C-alpha cells in the first residue's frame, strides 16, 4: 500500500488524503473517459480498478479506485505506476473521449 500510494504521489497523481489501502486516483473527465480508461487498464494493462463518477464525486471528476493486496509485489506496483503514467498521457491527449480509442469495447 505504501509503495503504491507514495509512488503515485511522487509521480504527481492526486490521491487525496487516503489512510486506507483503498487508493483513489483522481482525474478530470466524465463517464465516457472514465469508462474507456478502465476498459483500457483492464484489457491492455491487466489492471483492475473500479470507477467512481458524478454524483458520488463532483461533475467532470473521475475517481479510479485501486486496492493493493498482500500478494501484489513491488514489480506489480512499478507496472501500475507505469500504466497510470501512460493513461494520464492518453487522458490529456483526449484519447478516452468517445471514439478516441480504436478497438475499445465501450464508447
Phi, psi and omega in degrees: 000311182298318181297318180294309183295316180292323178296319177296315179298314181297332178274003175089014179275146175272112176243012178067209184246041184297143176235014180239175178288338176292119188247109176277144173231121186261138175226160170273140178148183182237195185301316182297309180299315181297316180295314178297323178296314181296320177296317178300313179301316182290311188282327187249345180236355182057038178244124177260129172212161178258158181247141175232126180228179177309135016264006180286324174242164180302154176307149179063024175235135175245132172242120173261133182251119176254142178230093178290148179236175180295338181276349177285134181263172175295330175295322176298318179297315180300315179297321179295316179298319178295317179297317181293327175296320178293318181290330175298317178296318178296319179298313181296328180278356178080015183291341181266359176291160183312125179079003184286325181253137175280149177064027175271141182278346180231135172184000000 
